[in-house]
Amino acid sequence: MPKNKKNTALRPHAEDAYAAELKALAKSDDRFRPTNWNLSPWAVITYLMGGTLDDGTVIEPKYYGNRRIMEVAVATLATDRALMLIGIPGTAKTWVSEHLAAAISGDSKLLVQGTAGLTEEAMRYGWNYARLIAEGPSEKALVASPVMTAMEKGKIARIEELTRIPSEVQDTLITILSEKILPVPEIGMEVQGNRGFNIIATANDRDKGVNELSSALRRRFNTVVMPLPATLEEEVKIVKTRVHQIAERLELPASAAPAKEIQRLVTIFRELRSGKTEDGRTKLKSPTSTLSTAEAISVINSGQSLAAHFGDGDLKAADLAAGITGAIVKDPIQDTMVWQEYLETVVKDRKDWKDLYRAFMDMN
């Protein structure tokens, strides 16, 4: 990118978006750094959880939640064990893995995106077939995977949705994780993992199409379960922060989303997820959708876009209602019944929610 040119990427890589923070942390960090780590484990945690440095630099929190969970994750990466972040969709697994890689290696782009059609080449290495045909198997004809590149450079490789990858492809990681080598038998060589190399994998066991990990592979990961936000206040804070960041990046010409609307949306999602109202007095049926924090952020951003482009710029109950139904109702029969029951037994009679109930009724 040319010097001084504004970065207009919809979603800049973490190491680019937070370059100033990473630079300030590196400058002030006088603690022990493992080989090929850009920051010490302490500084990585500060980058994730936020804080204020001695020079006054404010580090914005990237993760709101239990600090000990992040400490376990970082400590794992400082050993020879790989890290598995597991949880339902929307629990910040990808977000955390990206920021961990950015803070430790300064590079979050060594990524393998897991799909049902992923082949061994994407995990190990491939070939430049033009050179392969012209010259035969050689090191020059080799095309390194992100994992192989991470091994050579002593960096963190990320594997998204590991459980979506076919089992036989998953197991290509066993030798890499146990022996820290990647054999290339076609040319009689091997790539050895250098210090600093490790793997962060993410997985969830909620979606359909999940492939179980073999016990041999599972043993080579230290698993950290990523929980949903523990309290209403914590989840509201996450949604508010991320909504503001995304709205700035998308240049939405709307005012900040009112805390009242964010709190109402998060309350709805939490109550339907847990199967009971926040006060515990009323039991509820839960829909098939996950109703994650990430989906709450999406609903608020959608409502802000409606308010900005087709309203007066202020997010109102009608803008919020337009996105909630689509987020909740995935199964048109079962989820519709659950949602209608919630509207009639909770939303309709809740103090200060009359405008929200009317907005939903006006949509029908």
C-alpha positions, -999 to +999 in steps of 0.1 A: +000+000+000+014+034-009+027+055+019+001+078+036-027+061+017-058+055+039-066+019+047-101+013+033-102-024+040-135-035+055-118-056+081-081-048+085-059-075+099-054-072+137-017-064+133-026-035+111-056-022+129-038-022+163-003-015+150+002+015+173-007-005+204+015-034+194+044-010+189+039+007+222+037-027+240+069-039+223+087-007+233+077-009+270+079-047+274+110-056+294+098-091+304+111-124+290+100-132+255+101-167+242+122-171+210+105-155+179+077-140+201+072-103+194+059-097+230+062-114+263+033-135+276+025-107+300+023-081+272+002-105+251-023-106+279-022-069+283-029-065+246-059-089+248-074-077+281-065-040+279-046-017+303-026+015+305+012+015+299+038+035+319+040+060+291+002+066+292-007+045+261-042+031+266-045-005+253-080-012+242-095-045+255-100-071+227-116-097+249-141-091+277-143-121+300-123-143+324-087-132+323-075-167+335-089-183+304-067-160+283-037-167+305-041-204+300-043-199+262-011-178+261+007-201+285-002-231+263+013-214+232+046-209+251+049-247+254+050-274+227+013-280+230-011-267+204-041-246+214-078-255+207-104-228+212-138-245+214-173-231+220-206-224+203-206-200+173-202-163+183-180-168+214-150-149+199-129-179+190-118-165+157-114-130+171-092-143+199-071-166+177-064-137+153-053-113+181-031-140+197-013-146+164-010-108+158+005-102+193+028-132+193+040-134+157+030-100+142+012-120+115-024-133+117-025-142+080-011-178+082-046-192+081-062-225+070-100-222+066-115-255+074-142-268+051-157-302+042-137-301+009-103-293+023-075-315+010-042-325+025-023-300+003-039-271+021-027-284+054+008-297+043+021-285+009+012-285-028+031-282-061+035-256-088+025-280-115+041-260-144+075-264-127+067-299-116+061-310-152+091-291-166+116-298-139+102-327-119+099-327-080+121-301-065+121-277-036+115-248-061+083-265-073+070-269-037+042-246-027+042-242+011+009-242+031+004-217+059+013-244+084+046-251+066+054-214+064+047-210+101+070-239+109+098-224+088+095-189+103+087-199+139+052-183+138+016-191+148-006-209+122-043-206+126-068-234+116-104-223+116-132-248+120-110-278+125-140-301+131-154-293+096-122-308+080-125-344+069-110-368+096-082-381+073-071-345+066-072-336+103-048-365+111-021-350+089-015-327+119-005-355+142+031-357+130+034-320+128+022-315+164+040-344+179+073-345+161+074-308+149+084-319+114+066-320+081+081-347+058+083-341+021+090-377+008+088-368-029+121-349-027+136-366+004+134-337+027+116-325+058+107-291+072+114-287+109+094-264+131+114-236+145+110-221+180+079-199+182+059-222+159+026-234+172-010-239+160-042-223+172-073-242+161-109-233+165-139-256+166-175-258+177-197-288+184-230-271+179-233-269+141-242-298+118-215-313+096-190-317+124-162-344+122-150-357+155-113-354+162-094-386+167-082-392+202-046-391+189-051-356+176-072-344+205-044-353+229-020-330+211-041-300+218-048-281+251-085-273+249-098-240+262-136-236+262-147-202+252-178-193+273-206-170+265-205-137+285-213-144+321-235-114+328-260-091+310-237-061+317-207-078+302-225-088+270-240-054+266-205-039+269-191-062+243-219-055+218-217-017+224-179-017+218-180-039+187-210-020+172-192+013+176-160-001+159-179-017+130-201+014+124-170+036+122-154+012+097-186+011+076-190+049+078-226+046+089-240+082+092-260+073+122-257+084+158-244+058+184-267+030+191-287+038+223-277+017+253-314+010+259-319-008+226-287-028+230-297-039+264-332-049+252-317-070+224-291-087+246-318-094+272-340-111+245-311-132+233-299-142+268-334-152+279-341-173+248-307-189+251-311-198+287-348-208+286-358-185+313-362-148+320-334-128+336-352-128+370-357-166+368-395-164+373-407-175+339-395-206+320-392-202+282-387-224+252-354-219+233-352-216+195-328-237+173-306-206+166-276-200+187-284-163+194-247-155+200-231-122+209-219-120+173-255-122+160-265-095+185-238-072+170-250-080+135-287-071+144-277-038+159-255-029+129-284-038+106-307-016+126-282+013+125-280+010+087-318+011+085-319+042+108-291+059+089-304+054+053-342+052+058-349+069+091-337+100+110-304+084+120-315+074+155-319+036+162-355+030+173-376+000+183-389-005+147-353-006+133-343-031+160-374-053+154-367-056+117-335-076+124-344-096+155-370-119+139-346-130+112-319-138+138-342-159+159-364-177+134-343-202+115-368-230+116-400-215+102-423-238+122-406-245+156-388-212+160-419-191+150-439-208+177-411-201+203-408-165+192-446-158+192-449-172+227-420-151+239-436-120+225-469-126+241-457-138+275-426-116+280-423-086+256-460-076+257-462-072+295-427-059+302-425-024+315-411+001+289-412-025+261-446-015+247-430+003+217-410-028+209-440-051+211-460-027+188-431-027+163-432-065+161-470-065+157-467-039+129-444-062+110-470-090+109 
